[in-house]
Amino acid sequence: MLMPPFELHRPSTVEEACSLAAKLIESGQDFDWIAGGTDLIPNYKWHINTKPHVISLAGIDGVSTISMNEIGCMARLHDIAEGGDAHPLVAEAASKVASSLIRRNATLGGNLCLDTRCFWYNQAEEWRSSIDWCHKCDCGTGSDCRVIPNQNELCVATYQGDVAPTLMVLDATVHLIGPNGARSVLLHDFYQLDGMTRNILQPGEFMLKITLPEDVEDWTGSYRKLRVRESWDFPEAGAAAAWKKGDRSTLRVATTALESIPRRHDEEVANSNGDVKAICDAIYKSTKPVNNTALPPRYRRNMIKVLVKRACEE
Amino acid sequence: MVGEEHVSMIPAAPSEVWSAEVNGQNQEVLAPSNAILLDVLRDKAGCLGVKRGCDMGTCGCCTVLIDGEPRLSCLTMAQDAAGCSITTVEGLADGAHLAPIQQCFADHGGSQCGFCTPGFLITSQALLTKNSNPTDKEVACAIEGNLCRCTGYQQIIESIQAAAAIHRGESESARPASDAHPDPHPSGPEEPTMPPGHAR
């Protein structure tokens, strides 16, 4: 598969990246950010939403720090999983992402900003043209959604990242930067329910780092993932749970790969009085996966009860 | 048809000078800005041992060592690897003498159709450099990103364990003791027929 023609820019500082983005926006040219490229490069080879310019963050120094309270956007998942500096729960989720070879390219920022996936969307261009495109891959031309026909409001492509739910239950904050300055939001407010917009990133903005609260060392938990192959695969469903050591009343649960965004289930946990079975049932009721990944949605929905129960086990 | 204008007719990507040390030799070539490392290694540096399998990071056939670390060349932008020291499967052998890992793959049936073998050799070489006494589980974890449709992986794990024994100095020969067909040229030809990295 040939790469589409585009120009790769490699800024060496954050400021240079922001001014480059501002310049491209000003001249009306579309561009993408590339971090590790493990998701963007296959999509480009399939000619999925390609842009004439790509800005690589790989040349920027000082954005790959890994510590208990802070992880830079370009920190590689391999280093997070095996370096021993990150929180054990984050390291556990990072070690379950794809294969060891892919983890050596993949970055935290790329994993959190992962493009949503759908089997009508992640296909070669000829294939997509043969089905007359889909709502997501042909923004604005009125193609119908292939998963839920006769609705052109919402893209239901699935977010299949592993690390986001674990950072959500640890109360992570994401720090964004762009031509209009820097801002910080909680990770569970970062995502927006739509498979096309996915998150609150404005044009020209990118994720600089995530920070975790001061007392994150006192928190423990686990991440459980359903996938087709145990050695490597995207999650078909995933559940993360975390609680303060010795205090189960602080339990937080988040799920991934069930809809267009990962979600933290604060309401379900609060209404269940700490009863894990009640939490599982409430999450089962509130999620509604659609038929756009490898496994059937009914199986994924049933499995989320099992995954949440196992993640909450001490 | 809806979306007929979908193929964007934008001009070709501009070219840039790309230089790196490939298999011990300095390479300086002109590569397009949008090139992935796999294309530069195969088309410009002449390393055809780097295989294009799935082209999306699934199969591991395109694995190369970048500064000693196994990386997927199909998912690495060429410009990101510029200035690095790159080793492909052609760079493993010492002239005409196979590296222990290569000899072990040949002797223990680690290679059948051979398409995935360059990727496996590079990944296992990286494992053995780091850990010359791996357990079977550690070997399986290291090669989880490489797919083989022929061997069923058992012979590959056996080959890697045999090479690990040579790396540890426990076994001198790469060949199993019961070999019925000894190497007629145990020291190999005196001169390599082609410089490494330029086998076509």
Interface residues (C-beta under 8 A of the other chain):
Chain A: M1 M3 P4 P5 F6 E7 L8 R10 I34 G36 G37 T38 I41 P42 K45 H47 T50 P52 V54 S56 A58 G59 A98 S99 S100 L101 I102 R104 N105 E125 S129 D132 W133 D138 T141 G142 S143 S231 W232
Chain B: M1 V2 G3 H6 V7 S8 I10 P11 A12 A13 P14 P32 S33 N34 A35 I36 D39 D55 M56 G57 T58 G60 T63 E69 P70 R71 L72 C74 L75 T76 M77 Q79 D80 T123 C141 A142 E144 G145 N146
